[in-house]
Amino acid sequence: MVLRVSSHVIWYTALSMDGRIADGQDSLDWIEAIGPYEGSGTEFHAFLATIDAAVVGASTLRWLLRGGHGWPHGDLPTWLVSHDPGLVDRVGPTEAPFTRVEGNLEPVFEAIAAAGHRRVWLCGGGDVAGQALALDRIDEVVVTIAPVALGKGPSLFEGLALPHRTFQLAECRPLGGGAARLRWERARG
Ligand SMILES: NC(=O)c1ccc[n+]([C@@H]2O[C@H](COP(=O)([O-])OP(=O)(O)OC[C@H]3O[C@@H](n4cnc5c(N)ncnc54)[C@H](OP(=O)(O)O)[C@@H]3O)[C@@H](O)[C@H]2O)c1
């Protein structure tokens, strides 16, 4: 019997009321509408402490680079999904391996699992998340919903012909200031 070793992939992001992860100008300023809430200063770090690898899309990385943030998670083995080899040079040296991949993401998730990474943070964006969803590689979705509608911008899952995927609600709580936290786990039944 061949056992398929798999990672647990978590798409963790802030989201607008209309399901977008950035506005039409590629800005994340609207996230400020979430405001401080109990635990807001520590919970993302606590989440990161449970993660042992990351997957990031080219547009998300470019947004970080444009903002002067570089790649802030250089300690995590990271897979960059991009056609652009120059992006790796723009990131510079990292503590952990930083690997560019392109094309079908299925072998990428297999390689991540084969390398022994059990909890993988899908850092975005919606394009990469949509491909992961289509491959049924998303195991958990954690969103912090801001009380704002944006009208335009990339969706939580981008893609023209995404299959239906069912998730089970694992957490639902108000954060104060009109924001909410929702967490779903994939129901593969
Ligand atoms: N709200 C939040 O917390 C949050 C979280 C994450 C991201 N964001 C925002 O979301 C926006 C980016 O999301 P997005 O959905 O537009 O883009 P994305 O998923 O970050 O990146 C998409 C880009 O990645 C490359 N790519 C995707 N799939 C590929 C494949 N299979 N092979 C090779 N390259 C591939 C392509 O760029 P190239 O062809 O140029 O390589 C593609 O245009 C940014 O504004 C970011 O700041 C927000």
The ligand as a Gaussian input file, in Angstrom:
#p B3LYP/6-31G(d) Opt

LIG

0 1
 N       -5.311000      40.786000       2.212000
 C       -4.174000      40.127000       2.422000
 O       -3.829000      39.810000       3.578000
 C       -3.362000      39.703000       1.239000
 C       -2.668000      38.496000       1.260000
 C       -1.940000      38.139000       0.130000
 C       -1.935000      38.966000      -0.999000
 N       -2.616000      40.130000      -0.971000
 C       -2.637000      41.030000      -2.135000
 O       -3.153000      40.333000      -3.257000
 C       -2.563000      40.872000      -4.444000
 C       -1.943000      39.737000      -5.251000
 O       -2.878000      38.695000      -5.445000
 P       -3.128000      38.118000      -6.912000
 O       -4.212000      37.124000      -6.828000
 O       -3.314000      39.266000      -7.839000
 O       -1.732000      37.462000      -7.311000
 P       -0.745000      36.326000      -6.732000
 O       -1.472000      35.048000      -6.573000
 O        0.030000      36.848000      -5.580000
 O        0.287000      36.224000      -7.950000
 C       -0.177000      35.981000      -9.267000
 C        1.021000      35.966000     -10.190000
 O        1.870000      34.866000      -9.860000
 C        2.410000      34.301000     -11.049000
 N        1.837000      32.964000     -11.179000
 C        0.635000      32.505000     -10.697000
 N        0.474000      31.218000     -10.985000
 C        1.583000      30.840000     -11.655000
 C        2.007000      29.589000     -12.166000
 N        1.250000      28.490000     -12.054000
 N        3.222000      29.527000     -12.769000
 C        4.008000      30.637000     -12.842000
 N        3.657000      31.837000     -12.357000
 C        2.455000      31.933000     -11.777000
 C        1.972000      35.195000     -12.200000
 O        2.915000      36.282000     -12.251000
 P        4.215000      36.313000     -13.211000
 O        3.790000      35.674000     -14.518000
 O        4.495000      37.767000     -13.331000
 O        5.282000      35.572000     -12.527000
 C        0.660000      35.739000     -11.657000
 O        0.261000      36.927000     -12.286000
 C       -1.500000      41.866000      -3.986000
 O       -2.048000      43.150000      -4.009000
 C       -1.238000      41.451000      -2.561000
 O       -0.771000      42.504000      -1.769000
 C       -3.359000      40.497000       0.113000

